[in-house]
Amino acid sequence: MGKHRTPYPAEFRAQTVELVKAGRRPEELEKEFEPTAQTIYNWVAQADRSGAVSSDSQIEFISGSAGVIKLPI
């Protein structure tokens, strides 16, 4: 049986994706943080496809005239 680790929190994944989009290389981030470069590439690809990092736990906040509305994705 392979090792299993607890999934990274959605906020951590989102911040990592933002660092890549800001110009950092996944290989740099791999040395600084725990996820592998391939994992980070996967997160970026997922974010590009869906507009969010994790569709199962991400909550998007939309500002409207009625205030803040929570939309589950």
Secondary structure, 3 states (H helix, E strand, C coil): CCCCCCCCCHHHHHHHHHHHHCCCCHHHHHHHCCCCHHHHHHHHHHHHHHCCCCCCCCEEEEEECCEEEEEEC
